[in-house]
Amino acid sequence: MPTKAHLTPKEKQHRYRRRLRSKGLRPVQIWVPDTRTEGFVGECRRQARLAARSAQDKPTLDFISEIADWDSA
């Protein structure tokens, strides 16, 4: 195997991932909605309206409203 100074990017990545795995970690890929797509904002609003009308979600929404300013305090 090449010396550390002569590792290819692929070899560096392999070593890095091997070190993380030896620490008991594993890679996880997470897919999230693309906020840049057309319709994203509209879908957020639609879901927010549904949640606002749901009686079972009221305690959760109240909690979110209550803590929303914690970061700016």
mmCIF file as Biopython writes it, N, C-alpha, C and O atoms, coordinates in Angstrom:
data_model
#
loop_
_atom_site.group_PDB
_atom_site.id
_atom_site.type_symbol
_atom_site.label_atom_id
_atom_site.label_alt_id
_atom_site.label_comp_id
_atom_site.label_asym_id
_atom_site.label_entity_id
_atom_site.label_seq_id
_atom_site.pdbx_PDB_ins_code
_atom_site.Cartn_x
_atom_site.Cartn_y
_atom_site.Cartn_z
_atom_site.occupancy
_atom_site.B_iso_or_equiv
_atom_site.auth_seq_id
_atom_site.auth_asym_id
_atom_site.pdbx_PDB_model_num
ATOM 1   N N  . MET A ? 1  ? 0.852   -1.187 0.000  1.0 0.0 1  A 1 
ATOM 2   C CA . MET A ? 1  ? 0.000   0.000  0.000  1.0 0.0 1  A 1 
ATOM 3   C C  . MET A ? 1  ? 0.894   1.245  0.000  1.0 0.0 1  A 1 
ATOM 4   O O  . MET A ? 1  ? 1.923   1.250  0.676  1.0 0.0 1  A 1 
ATOM 5   N N  . PRO A ? 2  ? 0.529   2.308  -0.744 1.0 0.0 2  A 1 
ATOM 6   C CA . PRO A ? 2  ? 1.349   3.510  -0.806 1.0 0.0 2  A 1 
ATOM 7   C C  . PRO A ? 2  ? 1.479   4.170  0.564  1.0 0.0 2  A 1 
ATOM 8   O O  . PRO A ? 2  ? 0.657   3.965  1.457  1.0 0.0 2  A 1 
ATOM 9   N N  . THR A ? 3  ? 2.538   4.968  0.700  1.0 0.0 3  A 1 
ATOM 10  C CA . THR A ? 3  ? 2.707   5.709  1.953  1.0 0.0 3  A 1 
ATOM 11  C C  . THR A ? 3  ? 1.612   6.737  2.087  1.0 0.0 3  A 1 
ATOM 12  O O  . THR A ? 3  ? 0.909   7.049  1.126  1.0 0.0 3  A 1 
ATOM 13  N N  . LYS A ? 4  ? 1.473   7.263  3.299  1.0 0.0 4  A 1 
ATOM 14  C CA . LYS A ? 4  ? 0.377   8.204  3.576  1.0 0.0 4  A 1 
ATOM 15  C C  . LYS A ? 4  ? 0.397   9.410  2.638  1.0 0.0 4  A 1 
ATOM 16  O O  . LYS A ? 4  ? -0.662  9.897  2.243  1.0 0.0 4  A 1 
ATOM 17  N N  . ALA A ? 5  ? 1.565   9.889  2.282  1.0 0.0 5  A 1 
ATOM 18  C CA . ALA A ? 5  ? 1.682   11.068 1.426  1.0 0.0 5  A 1 
ATOM 19  C C  . ALA A ? 5  ? 1.248   10.780 -0.016 1.0 0.0 5  A 1 
ATOM 20  O O  . ALA A ? 5  ? 0.953   11.703 -0.776 1.0 0.0 5  A 1 
ATOM 21  N N  . HIS A ? 6  ? 1.213   9.507  -0.384 1.0 0.0 6  A 1 
ATOM 22  C CA . HIS A ? 6  ? 0.910   9.165  -1.775 1.0 0.0 6  A 1 
ATOM 23  C C  . HIS A ? 6  ? -0.423  8.435  -1.940 1.0 0.0 6  A 1 
ATOM 24  O O  . HIS A ? 6  ? -0.640  7.765  -2.950 1.0 0.0 6  A 1 
ATOM 25  N N  . LEU A ? 7  ? -1.296  8.557  -0.979 1.0 0.0 7  A 1 
ATOM 26  C CA . LEU A ? 7  ? -2.592  7.892  -1.082 1.0 0.0 7  A 1 
ATOM 27  C C  . LEU A ? 7  ? -3.490  8.613  -2.080 1.0 0.0 7  A 1 
ATOM 28  O O  . LEU A ? 7  ? -3.517  9.842  -2.147 1.0 0.0 7  A 1 
ATOM 29  N N  . THR A ? 8  ? -4.213  7.827  -2.841 1.0 0.0 8  A 1 
ATOM 30  C CA . THR A ? 8  ? -5.203  8.414  -3.734 1.0 0.0 8  A 1 
ATOM 31  C C  . THR A ? 8  ? -6.418  8.817  -2.900 1.0 0.0 8  A 1 
ATOM 32  O O  . THR A ? 8  ? -6.589  8.322  -1.786 1.0 0.0 8  A 1 
ATOM 33  N N  . PRO A ? 9  ? -7.251  9.696  -3.416 1.0 0.0 9  A 1 
ATOM 34  C CA . PRO A ? 9  ? -8.464  10.056 -2.671 1.0 0.0 9  A 1 
ATOM 35  C C  . PRO A ? 9  ? -9.307  8.837  -2.302 1.0 0.0 9  A 1 
ATOM 36  O O  . PRO A ? 9  ? -9.878  8.784  -1.212 1.0 0.0 9  A 1 
ATOM 37  N N  . LYS A ? 10 ? -9.386  7.865  -3.199 1.0 0.0 10 A 1 
ATOM 38  C CA . LYS A ? 10 ? -10.155 6.650  -2.933 1.0 0.0 10 A 1 
ATOM 39  C C  . LYS A ? 10 ? -9.560  5.879  -1.752 1.0 0.0 10 A 1 
ATOM 40  O O  . LYS A ? 10 ? -10.292 5.371  -0.902 1.0 0.0 10 A 1 
ATOM 41  N N  . GLU A ? 11 ? -8.232  5.795  -1.705 1.0 0.0 11 A 1 
ATOM 42  C CA . GLU A ? 11 ? -7.563  5.094  -0.604 1.0 0.0 11 A 1 
ATOM 43  C C  . GLU A ? 11 ? -7.739  5.849  0.718  1.0 0.0 11 A 1 
ATOM 44  O O  . GLU A ? 11 ? -7.936  5.235  1.766  1.0 0.0 11 A 1 
ATOM 45  N N  . LYS A ? 12 ? -7.667  7.172  0.661  1.0 0.0 12 A 1 
ATOM 46  C CA . LYS A ? 12 ? -7.882  7.978  1.873  1.0 0.0 12 A 1 
ATOM 47  C C  . LYS A ? 12 ? -9.281  7.755  2.420  1.0 0.0 12 A 1 
ATOM 48  O O  . LYS A ? 12 ? -9.468  7.591  3.626  1.0 0.0 12 A 1 
ATOM 49  N N  . GLN A ? 13 ? -10.263 7.751  1.525  1.0 0.0 13 A 1 
ATOM 50  C CA . GLN A ? 13 ? -11.645 7.530  1.943  1.0 0.0 13 A 1 
ATOM 51  C C  . GLN A ? 13 ? -11.807 6.134  2.541  1.0 0.0 13 A 1 
ATOM 52  O O  . GLN A ? 13 ? -12.486 5.965  3.553  1.0 0.0 13 A 1 
ATOM 53  N N  . HIS A ? 14 ? -11.191 5.147  1.921  1.0 0.0 14 A 1 
ATOM 54  C CA . HIS A ? 14 ? -11.276 3.776  2.423  1.0 0.0 14 A 1 
ATOM 55  C C  . HIS A ? 14 ? -10.698 3.684  3.841  1.0 0.0 14 A 1 
ATOM 56  O O  . HIS A ? 14 ? -11.303 3.070  4.720  1.0 0.0 14 A 1 
ATOM 57  N N  . ARG A ? 15 ? -9.535  4.291  4.061  1.0 0.0 15 A 1 
ATOM 58  C CA . ARG A ? 15 ? -8.925  4.267  5.394  1.0 0.0 15 A 1 
ATOM 59  C C  . ARG A ? 15 ? -9.792  4.996  6.417  1.0 0.0 15 A 1 
ATOM 60  O O  . ARG A ? 15 ? -9.985  4.527  7.538  1.0 0.0 15 A 1 
ATOM 61  N N  . TYR A ? 16 ? -10.304 6.140  6.009  1.0 0.0 16 A 1 
ATOM 62  C CA . TYR A ? 16 ? -11.158 6.926  6.910  1.0 0.0 16 A 1 
ATOM 63  C C  . TYR A ? 16 ? -12.390 6.119  7.320  1.0 0.0 16 A 1 
ATOM 64  O O  . TYR A ? 16 ? -12.723 6.056  8.504  1.0 0.0 16 A 1 
ATOM 65  N N  . ARG A ? 17 ? -13.057 5.512  6.363  1.0 0.0 17 A 1 
ATOM 66  C CA . ARG A ? 17 ? -14.243 4.707  6.669  1.0 0.0 17 A 1 
ATOM 67  C C  . ARG A ? 17 ? -13.890 3.480  7.504  1.0 0.0 17 A 1 
ATOM 68  O O  . ARG A ? 17 ? -14.657 3.083  8.381  1.0 0.0 17 A 1 
ATOM 69  N N  . ARG A ? 18 ? -12.747 2.887  7.238  1.0 0.0 18 A 1 
ATOM 70  C CA . ARG A ? 18 ? -12.312 1.736  8.031  1.0 0.0 18 A 1 
ATOM 71  C C  . ARG A ? 18 ? -12.076 2.146  9.488  1.0 0.0 18 A 1 
ATOM 72  O O  . ARG A ? 18 ? -12.433 1.404  10.403 1.0 0.0 18 A 1 
ATOM 73  N N  . ARG A ? 19 ? -11.479 3.322  9.709  1.0 0.0 19 A 1 
ATOM 74  C CA . ARG A ? 19 ? -11.274 3.832  11.084 1.0 0.0 19 A 1 
ATOM 75  C C  . ARG A ? 19 ? -12.616 4.053  11.780 1.0 0.0 19 A 1 
ATOM 76  O O  . ARG A ? 19 ? -12.780 3.692  12.945 1.0 0.0 19 A 1 
ATOM 77  N N  . LEU A ? 20 ? -13.565 4.640  11.072 1.0 0.0 20 A 1 
ATOM 78  C CA . LEU A ? 20 ? -14.876 4.868  11.672 1.0 0.0 20 A 1 
ATOM 79  C C  . LEU A ? 20 ? -15.566 3.546  12.005 1.0 0.0 20 A 1 
ATOM 80  O O  . LEU A ? 20 ? -16.167 3.408  13.070 1.0 0.0 20 A 1 
ATOM 81  N N  . ARG A ? 21 ? -15.480 2.588  11.105 1.0 0.0 21 A 1 
ATOM 82  C CA . ARG A ? 21 ? -16.092 1.273  11.370 1.0 0.0 21 A 1 
ATOM 83  C C  . ARG A ? 21 ? -15.433 0.597  12.565 1.0 0.0 21 A 1 
ATOM 84  O O  . ARG A ? 21 ? -16.104 -0.070 13.352 1.0 0.0 21 A 1 
ATOM 85  N N  . SER A ? 22 ? -14.114 0.769  12.705 1.0 0.0 22 A 1 
ATOM 86  C CA . SER A ? 22 ? -13.420 0.156  13.848 1.0 0.0 22 A 1 
ATOM 87  C C  . SER A ? 22 ? -13.860 0.787  15.166 1.0 0.0 22 A 1 
ATOM 88  O O  . SER A ? 22 ? -13.674 0.198  16.230 1.0 0.0 22 A 1 
ATOM 89  N N  . LYS A ? 23 ? -14.439 1.978  15.098 1.0 0.0 23 A 1 
ATOM 90  C CA . LYS A ? 23 ? -14.966 2.651  16.293 1.0 0.0 23 A 1 
ATOM 91  C C  . LYS A ? 23 ? -16.431 2.296  16.532 1.0 0.0 23 A 1 
ATOM 92  O O  . LYS A ? 23 ? -17.076 2.859  17.416 1.0 0.0 23 A 1 
ATOM 93  N N  . GLY A ? 24 ? -16.949 1.364  15.743 1.0 0.0 24 A 1 
ATOM 94  C CA . GLY A ? 24 ? -18.321 0.909  15.931 1.0 0.0 24 A 1 
ATOM 95  C C  . GLY A ? 24 ? -19.362 1.722  15.185 1.0 0.0 24 A 1 
ATOM 96  O O  . GLY A ? 24 ? -20.554 1.617  15.474 1.0 0.0 24 A 1 
ATOM 97  N N  . LEU A ? 25 ? -18.929 2.531  14.231 1.0 0.0 25 A 1 
ATOM 98  C CA . LEU A ? 25 ? -19.866 3.348  13.455 1.0 0.0 25 A 1 
ATOM 99  C C  . LEU A ? 25 ? -20.127 2.695  12.105 1.0 0.0 25 A 1 
ATOM 100 O O  . LEU A ? 25 ? -19.352 1.859  11.642 1.0 0.0 25 A 1 
ATOM 101 N N  . ARG A ? 26 ? -21.216 3.088  11.494 1.0 0.0 26 A 1 
ATOM 102 C CA . ARG A ? 26 ? -21.528 2.605  10.156 1.0 0.0 26 A 1 
ATOM 103 C C  . ARG A ? 26 ? -22.135 3.747  9.364  1.0 0.0 26 A 1 
ATOM 104 O O  . ARG A ? 26 ? -22.775 4.626  9.940  1.0 0.0 26 A 1 
ATOM 105 N N  . PRO A ? 27 ? -21.943 3.748  8.043  1.0 0.0 27 A 1 
ATOM 106 C CA . PRO A ? 27 ? -22.506 4.825  7.227  1.0 0.0 27 A 1 
ATOM 107 C C  . PRO A ? 27 ? -24.015 4.654  7.062  1.0 0.0 27 A 1 
ATOM 108 O O  . PRO A ? 27 ? -24.523 3.538  6.951  1.0 0.0 27 A 1 
ATOM 109 N N  . VAL A ? 28 ? -24.707 5.774  7.049  1.0 0.0 28 A 1 
ATOM 110 C CA . VAL A ? 28 ? -26.148 5.776  6.839  1.0 0.0 28 A 1 
ATOM 111 C C  . VAL A ? 28 ? -26.459 6.873  5.830  1.0 0.0 28 A 1 
ATOM 112 O O  . VAL A ? 28 ? -26.013 8.010  5.984  1.0 0.0 28 A 1 
ATOM 113 N N  . GLN A ? 29 ? -27.210 6.538  4.818  1.0 0.0 29 A 1 
ATOM 114 C CA . GLN A ? 29 ? -27.611 7.521  3.820  1.0 0.0 29 A 1 
ATOM 115 C C  . GLN A ? 29 ? -29.033 7.962  4.138  1.0 0.0 29 A 1 
ATOM 116 O O  . GLN A ? 29 ? -29.919 7.130  4.331  1.0 0.0 29 A 1 
ATOM 117 N N  . ILE A ? 30 ? -29.243 9.254  4.193  1.0 0.0 30 A 1 
ATOM 118 C CA . ILE A ? 30 ? -30.559 9.797  4.520  1.0 0.0 30 A 1 
ATOM 119 C C  . ILE A ? 30 ? -31.061 10.623 3.334  1.0 0.0 30 A 1 
ATOM 120 O O  . ILE A ? 30 ? -30.372 11.521 2.849  1.0 0.0 30 A 1 
ATOM 121 N N  . TRP A ? 31 ? -32.253 10.306 2.888  1.0 0.0 31 A 1 
ATOM 122 C CA . TRP A ? 31 ? -32.877 11.062 1.807  1.0 0.0 31 A 1 
ATOM 123 C C  . TRP A ? 31 ? -33.889 12.018 2.424  1.0 0.0 31 A 1 
ATOM 124 O O  . TRP A ? 31 ? -34.749 11.604 3.201  1.0 0.0 31 A 1 
ATOM 125 N N  . VAL A ? 32 ? -33.787 13.265 2.084  1.0 0.0 32 A 1 
ATOM 126 C CA . VAL A ? 32 ? -34.693 14.284 2.604  1.0 0.0 32 A 1 
ATOM 127 C C  . VAL A ? 32 ? -35.346 15.008 1.437  1.0 0.0 32 A 1 
ATOM 128 O O  . VAL A ? 32 ? -34.822 14.987 0.324  1.0 0.0 32 A 1 
ATOM 129 N N  . PRO A ? 33 ? -36.482 15.646 1.678  1.0 0.0 33 A 1 
ATOM 130 C CA . PRO A ? 33 ? -37.131 16.388 0.590  1.0 0.0 33 A 1 
ATOM 131 C C  . PRO A ? 33 ? -36.210 17.498 0.062  1.0 0.0 33 A 1 
ATOM 132 O O  . PRO A ? 33 ? -35.495 18.145 0.826  1.0 0.0 33 A 1 
ATOM 133 N N  . ASP A ? 34 ? -36.245 17.696 -1.231 1.0 0.0 34 A 1 
ATOM 134 C CA . ASP A ? 34 ? -35.459 18.759 -1.854 1.0 0.0 34 A 1 
ATOM 135 C C  . ASP A ? 34 ? -36.241 20.056 -1.736 1.0 0.0 34 A 1 
ATOM 136 O O  . ASP A ? 34 ? -37.259 20.237 -2.404 1.0 0.0 34 A 1 
ATOM 137 N N  . THR A ? 35 ? -35.769 20.950 -0.894 1.0 0.0 35 A 1 
ATOM 138 C CA . THR A ? 35 ? -36.473 22.205 -0.628 1.0 0.0 35 A 1 
ATOM 139 C C  . THR A ? 35 ? -36.478 23.144 -1.830 1.0 0.0 35 A 1 
ATOM 140 O O  . THR A ? 35 ? -37.180 24.155 -1.826 1.0 0.0 35 A 1 
ATOM 141 N N  . ARG A ? 36 ? -35.700 22.814 -2.853 1.0 0.0 36 A 1 
ATOM 142 C CA . ARG A ? 36 ? -35.628 23.678 -4.037 1.0 0.0 36 A 1 
ATOM 143 C C  . ARG A ? 36 ? -36.665 23.314 -5.098 1.0 0.0 36 A 1 
ATOM 144 O O  . ARG A ? 36 ? -36.844 24.055 -6.064 1.0 0.0 36 A 1 
ATOM 145 N N  . THR A ? 37 ? -37.342 22.190 -4.931 1.0 0.0 37 A 1 
ATOM 146 C CA . THR A ? 37 ? -38.267 21.753 -5.967 1.0 0.0 37 A 1 
ATOM 147 C C  . THR A ? 37 ? -39.555 22.567 -5.960 1.0 0.0 37 A 1 
ATOM 148 O O  . THR A ? 37 ? -39.985 23.097 -4.936 1.0 0.0 37 A 1 
ATOM 149 N N  . GLU A ? 38 ? -40.141 22.640 -7.129 1.0 0.0 38 A 1 
ATOM 150 C CA . GLU A ? 38 ? -41.424 23.324 -7.259 1.0 0.0 38 A 1 
ATOM 151 C C  . GLU A ? 38 ? -42.458 22.544 -6.454 1.0 0.0 38 A 1 
ATOM 152 O O  . GLU A ? 38 ? -42.511 21.316 -6.533 1.0 0.0 38 A 1 
ATOM 153 N N  . GLY A ? 39 ? -43.239 23.219 -5.718 1.0 0.0 39 A 1 
ATOM 154 C CA . GLY A ? 39 ? -44.282 22.567 -4.942 1.0 0.0 39 A 1 
ATOM 155 C C  . GLY A ? 39 ? -43.904 22.252 -3.511 1.0 0.0 39 A 1 
ATOM 156 O O  . GLY A ? 39 ? -44.765 21.874 -2.717 1.0 0.0 39 A 1 
ATOM 157 N N  . PHE A ? 40 ? -42.626 22.401 -3.160 1.0 0.0 40 A 1 
ATOM 158 C CA . PHE A ? 40 ? -42.211 22.086 -1.795 1.0 0.0 40 A 1 
ATOM 159 C C  . PHE A ? 40 ? -42.904 22.985 -0.777 1.0 0.0 40 A 1 
ATOM 160 O O  . PHE A ? 40 ? -43.448 22.505 0.218  1.0 0.0 40 A 1 
ATOM 161 N N  . VAL A ? 41 ? -42.880 24.280 -1.028 1.0 0.0 41 A 1 
ATOM 162 C CA . VAL A ? 41 ? -43.493 25.231 -0.085 1.0 0.0 41 A 1 
ATOM 163 C C  . VAL A ? 41 ? -44.983 24.965 0.042  1.0 0.0 41 A 1 
ATOM 164 O O  . VAL A ? 41 ? -45.528 24.984 1.146  1.0 0.0 41 A 1 
ATOM 165 N N  . GLY A ? 42 ? -45.638 24.718 -1.070 1.0 0.0 42 A 1 
ATOM 166 C CA . GLY A ? 42 ? -47.069 24.429 -1.037 1.0 0.0 42 A 1 
ATOM 167 C C  . GLY A ? 42 ? -47.388 23.180 -0.228 1.0 0.0 42 A 1 
ATOM 168 O O  . GLY A ? 42 ? -48.365 23.148 0.520  1.0 0.0 42 A 1 
ATOM 169 N N  . GLU A ? 43 ? -46.562 22.154 -0.380 1.0 0.0 43 A 1 
ATOM 170 C CA . GLU A ? 43 ? -46.769 20.916 0.380  1.0 0.0 43 A 1 
ATOM 171 C C  . GLU A ? 43 ? -46.535 21.147 1.875  1.0 0.0 43 A 1 
ATOM 172 O O  . GLU A ? 43 ? -47.248 20.590 2.710  1.0 0.0 43 A 1 
ATOM 173 N N  . CYS A ? 44 ? -45.553 21.954 2.205  1.0 0.0 44 A 1 
ATOM 174 C CA . CYS A ? 44 ? -45.321 22.292 3.621  1.0 0.0 44 A 1 
ATOM 175 C C  . CYS A ? 44 ? -46.546 22.996 4.202  1.0 0.0 44 A 1 
ATOM 176 O O  . CYS A ? 44 ? -46.992 22.685 5.307  1.0 0.0 44 A 1 
ATOM 177 N N  . ARG A ? 45 ? -47.074 23.937 3.448  1.0 0.0 45 A 1 
ATOM 178 C CA . ARG A ? 45 ? -48.259 24.659 3.927  1.0 0.0 45 A 1 
ATOM 179 C C  . ARG A ? 45 ? -49.455 23.719 4.084  1.0 0.0 45 A 1 
ATOM 180 O O  . ARG A ? 45 ? -50.201 23.810 5.058  1.0 0.0 45 A 1 
ATOM 181 N N  . ARG A ? 46 ? -49.629 22.817 3.118  1.0 0.0 46 A 1 
ATOM 182 C CA . ARG A ? 46 ? -50.739 21.865 3.177  1.0 0.0 46 A 1 
ATOM 183 C C  . ARG A ? 46 ? -50.636 21.005 4.436  1.0 0.0 46 A 1 
ATOM 184 O O  . ARG A ? 46 ? -51.619 20.820 5.154  1.0 0.0 46 A 1 
ATOM 185 N N  . GLN A ? 47 ? -49.439 20.484 4.694  1.0 0.0 47 A 1 
ATOM 186 C CA . GLN A ? 47 ? -49.253 19.635 5.867  1.0 0.0 47 A 1 
ATOM 187 C C  . GLN A ? 47 ? -49.396 20.427 7.165  1.0 0.0 47 A 1 
ATOM 188 O O  . GLN A ? 47 ? -49.913 19.909 8.155  1.0 0.0 47 A 1 
ATOM 189 N N  . ALA A ? 48 ? -48.941 21.674 7.163  1.0 0.0 48 A 1 
ATOM 190 C CA . ALA A ? 48 ? -49.081 22.512 8.357  1.0 0.0 48 A 1 
ATOM 191 C C  . ALA A ? 48 ? -50.555 22.782 8.654  1.0 0.0 48 A 1 
ATOM 192 O O  . ALA A ? 48 ? -50.970 22.768 9.812  1.0 0.0 48 A 1 
ATOM 193 N N  . ARG A ? 49 ? -51.351 23.030 7.598  1.0 0.0 49 A 1 
ATOM 194 C CA . ARG A ? 49 ? -52.788 23.244 7.802  1.0 0.0 49 A 1 
ATOM 195 C C  . ARG A ? 49 ? -53.455 21.994 8.364  1.0 0.0 49 A 1 
ATOM 196 O O  . ARG A ? 49 ? -54.297 22.080 9.258  1.0 0.0 49 A 1 
ATOM 197 N N  . LEU A ? 50 ? -53.076 20.834 7.837  1.0 0.0 50 A 1 
ATOM 198 C CA . LEU A ? 50 ? -53.630 19.576 8.349  1.0 0.0 50 A 1 
ATOM 199 C C  . LEU A ? 50 ? -53.269 19.383 9.820  1.0 0.0 50 A 1 
ATOM 200 O O  . LEU A ? 50 ? -54.115 18.995 10.625 1.0 0.0 50 A 1 
ATOM 201 N N  . ALA A ? 51 ? -52.040 19.648 10.161 1.0 0.0 51 A 1 
ATOM 202 C CA . ALA A ? 51 ? -51.601 19.484 11.550 1.0 0.0 51 A 1 
ATOM 203 C C  . ALA A ? 51 ? -52.308 20.477 12.458 1.0 0.0 51 A 1 
ATOM 204 O O  . ALA A ? 51 ? -52.673 20.139 13.584 1.0 0.0 51 A 1 
ATOM 205 N N  . ALA A ? 52 ? -52.504 21.701 11.977 1.0 0.0 52 A 1 
ATOM 206 C CA . ALA A ? 52 ? -53.158 22.731 12.792 1.0 0.0 52 A 1 
ATOM 207 C C  . ALA A ? 52 ? -54.611 22.371 13.077 1.0 0.0 52 A 1 
ATOM 208 O O  . ALA A ? 52 ? -55.149 22.748 14.118 1.0 0.0 52 A 1 
ATOM 209 N N  . ARG A ? 53 ? -55.249 21.646 12.164 1.0 0.0 53 A 1 
ATOM 210 C CA . ARG A ? 53 ? -56.653 21.252 12.356 1.0 0.0 53 A 1 
ATOM 211 C C  . ARG A ? 53 ? -56.811 19.986 13.189 1.0 0.0 53 A 1 
ATOM 212 O O  . ARG A ? 53 ? -57.912 19.677 13.644 1.0 0.0 53 A 1 
ATOM 213 N N  . SER A ? 54 ? -55.735 19.263 13.389 1.0 0.0 54 A 1 
ATOM 214 C CA . SER A ? 54 ? -55.819 17.988 14.097 1.0 0.0 54 A 1 
ATOM 215 C C  . SER A ? 54 ? -55.777 18.212 15.609 1.0 0.0 54 A 1 
ATOM 216 O O  . SER A ? 54 ? -54.807 18.761 16.132 1.0 0.0 54 A 1 
ATOM 217 N N  . ALA A ? 55 ? -56.811 17.794 16.296 1.0 0.0 55 A 1 
ATOM 218 C CA . ALA A ? 55 ? -56.885 17.952 17.744 1.0 0.0 55 A 1 
ATOM 219 C C  . ALA A ? 55 ? -55.786 17.150 18.440 1.0 0.0 55 A 1 
ATOM 220 O O  . ALA A ? 55 ? -55.257 17.590 19.460 1.0 0.0 55 A 1 
ATOM 221 N N  . GLN A ? 56 ? -55.437 15.986 17.906 1.0 0.0 56 A 1 
ATOM 222 C CA . GLN A ? 56 ? -54.426 15.168 18.571 1.0 0.0 56 A 1 
ATOM 223 C C  . GLN A ? 56 ? -53.034 15.786 18.445 1.0 0.0 56 A 1 
ATOM 224 O O  . GLN A ? 56 ? -52.159 15.485 19.257 1.0 0.0 56 A 1 
ATOM 225 N N  . ASP A ? 57 ? -52.808 16.640 17.450 1.0 0.0 57 A 1 
ATOM 226 C CA . ASP A ? 57 ? -51.514 17.294 17.285 1.0 0.0 57 A 1 
ATOM 227 C C  . ASP A ? 57 ? -51.398 18.584 18.086 1.0 0.0 57 A 1 
ATOM 228 O O  . ASP A ? 57 ? -50.309 19.152 18.169 1.0 0.0 57 A 1 
ATOM 229 N N  . LYS A ? 58 ? -52.486 19.061 18.676 1.0 0.0 58 A 1 
ATOM 230 C CA . LYS A ? 58 ? -52.467 20.346 19.388 1.0 0.0 58 A 1 
ATOM 231 C C  . LYS A ? 58 ? -51.411 20.391 20.488 1.0 0.0 58 A 1 
ATOM 232 O O  . LYS A ? 58 ? -50.678 21.378 20.553 1.0 0.0 58 A 1 
ATOM 233 N N  . PRO A ? 59 ? -51.284 19.387 21.357 1.0 0.0 59 A 1 
ATOM 234 C CA . PRO A ? 59 ? -50.239 19.465 22.387 1.0 0.0 59 A 1 
ATOM 235 C C  . PRO A ? 59 ? -48.826 19.583 21.794 1.0 0.0 59 A 1 
ATOM 236 O O  . PRO A ? 59 ? -47.982 20.306 22.324 1.0 0.0 59 A 1 
ATOM 237 N N  . THR A ? 60 ? -48.585 18.879 20.709 1.0 0.0 60 A 1 
ATOM 238 C CA . THR A ? 60 ? -47.275 18.948 20.064 1.0 0.0 60 A 1 
ATOM 239 C C  . THR A ? 60 ? -47.036 20.328 19.480 1.0 0.0 60 A 1 
ATOM 240 O O  . THR A ? 60 ? -45.958 20.898 19.647 1.0 0.0 60 A 1 
ATOM 241 N N  . LEU A ? 61 ? -48.046 20.872 18.787 1.0 0.0 61 A 1 
ATOM 242 C CA . LEU A ? 61 ? -47.899 22.204 18.200 1.0 0.0 61 A 1 
ATOM 243 C C  . LEU A ? 61 ? -47.743 23.265 19.276 1.0 0.0 61 A 1 
ATOM 244 O O  . LEU A ? 61 ? -46.963 24.203 19.113 1.0 0.0 61 A 1 
ATOM 245 N N  . ASP A ? 62 ? -48.479 23.126 20.380 1.0 0.0 62 A 1 
ATOM 246 C CA . ASP A ? 62 ? -48.331 24.072 21.492 1.0 0.0 62 A 1 
ATOM 247 C C  . ASP A ? 62 ? -46.915 24.018 22.056 1.0 0.0 62 A 1 
ATOM 248 O O  . ASP A ? 62 ? -46.322 25.055 22.354 1.0 0.0 62 A 1 
ATOM 249 N N  . PHE A ? 63 ? -46.373 22.811 22.203 1.0 0.0 63 A 1 
ATOM 250 C CA . PHE A ? 63 ? -45.013 22.645 22.704 1.0 0.0 63 A 1 
ATOM 251 C C  . PHE A ? 63 ? -44.004 23.293 21.762 1.0 0.0 63 A 1 
ATOM 252 O O  . PHE A ? 63 ? -43.097 23.995 22.212 1.0 0.0 63 A 1 
ATOM 253 N N  . ILE A ? 64 ? -44.154 23.063 20.464 1.0 0.0 64 A 1 
ATOM 254 C CA . ILE A ? 64 ? -43.242 23.664 19.486 1.0 0.0 64 A 1 
ATOM 255 C C  . ILE A ? 64 ? -43.310 25.179 19.554 1.0 0.0 64 A 1 
ATOM 256 O O  . ILE A ? 64 ? -42.279 25.850 19.512 1.0 0.0 64 A 1 
ATOM 257 N N  . SER A ? 65 ? -44.522 25.727 19.661 1.0 0.0 65 A 1 
ATOM 258 C CA . SER A ? 65 ? -44.672 27.184 19.764 1.0 0.0 65 A 1 
ATOM 259 C C  . SER A ? 65 ? -44.014 27.708 21.038 1.0 0.0 65 A 1 
ATOM 260 O O  . SER A ? 65 ? -43.390 28.769 21.037 1.0 0.0 65 A 1 
ATOM 261 N N  . GLU A ? 66 ? -44.160 26.957 22.111 1.0 0.0 66 A 1 
ATOM 262 C CA . GLU A ? 66 ? -43.598 27.384 23.397 1.0 0.0 66 A 1 
ATOM 263 C C  . GLU A ? 66 ? -42.072 27.431 23.364 1.0 0.0 66 A 1 
ATOM 264 O O  . GLU A ? 66 ? -41.470 28.348 23.922 1.0 0.0 66 A 1 
ATOM 265 N N  . ILE A ? 67 ? -41.441 26.449 22.715 1.0 0.0 67 A 1 
ATOM 266 C CA . ILE A ? 67 ? -39.980 26.395 22.719 1.0 0.0 67 A 1 
ATOM 267 C C  . ILE A ? 67 ? -39.339 27.102 21.524 1.0 0.0 67 A 1 
ATOM 268 O O  . ILE A ? 67 ? -38.113 27.191 21.453 1.0 0.0 67 A 1 
ATOM 269 N N  . ALA A ? 68 ? -40.135 27.599 20.597 1.0 0.0 68 A 1 
ATOM 270 C CA . ALA A ? 68 ? -39.600 28.196 19.383 1.0 0.0 68 A 1 
ATOM 271 C C  . ALA A ? 68 ? -38.645 29.354 19.654 1.0 0.0 68 A 1 
ATOM 272 O O  . ALA A ? 68 ? -37.714 29.587 18.882 1.0 0.0 68 A 1 
ATOM 273 N N  . ASP A ? 69 ? -38.868 30.070 20.731 1.0 0.0 69 A 1 
ATOM 274 C CA . ASP A ? 69 ? -38.030 31.230 21.045 1.0 0.0 69 A 1 
ATOM 275 C C  . ASP A ? 69 ? -36.869 30.908 21.967 1.0 0.0 69 A 1 
ATOM 276 O O  . ASP A ? 69 ? -36.105 31.810 22.311 1.0 0.0 69 A 1 
ATOM 277 N N  . TRP A ? 70 ? -36.707 29.675 22.376 1.0 0.0 70 A 1 
ATOM 278 C CA . TRP A ? 70 ? -35.631 29.318 23.293 1.0 0.0 70 A 1 
ATOM 279 C C  . TRP A ? 70 ? -34.266 29.681 22.735 1.0 0.0 70 A 1 
ATOM 280 O O  . TRP A ? 70 ? -33.410 30.175 23.469 1.0 0.0 70 A 1 
ATOM 281 N N  . ASP A ? 71 ? -34.053 29.446 21.453 1.0 0.0 71 A 1 
ATOM 282 C CA . ASP A ? 71 ? -32.748 29.690 20.849 1.0 0.0 71 A 1 
ATOM 283 C C  . ASP A ? 71 ? -32.392 31.175 20.833 1.0 0.0 71 A 1 
ATOM 284 O O  . ASP A ? 71 ? -31.220 31.535 20.946 1.0 0.0 71 A 1 
ATOM 285 N N  . SER A ? 72 ? -33.377 32.016 20.695 1.0 0.0 72 A 1 
ATOM 286 C CA . SER A ? 72 ? -33.099 33.453 20.600 1.0 0.0 72 A 1 
ATOM 287 C C  . SER A ? 72 ? -33.056 34.111 21.973 1.0 0.0 72 A 1 
ATOM 288 O O  . SER A ? 72 ? -32.773 35.305 22.072 1.0 0.0 72 A 1 
ATOM 289 N N  . ALA A ? 73 ? -33.328 33.365 23.022 1.0 0.0 73 A 1 
ATOM 290 C CA . ALA A ? 73 ? -33.330 33.944 24.373 1.0 0.0 73 A 1 
ATOM 291 C C  . ALA A ? 73 ? -31.935 34.134 24.901 1.0 0.0 73 A 1 
ATOM 292 O O  . ALA A ? 73 ? -31.758 34.611 26.022 1.0 0.0 73 A 1 
#
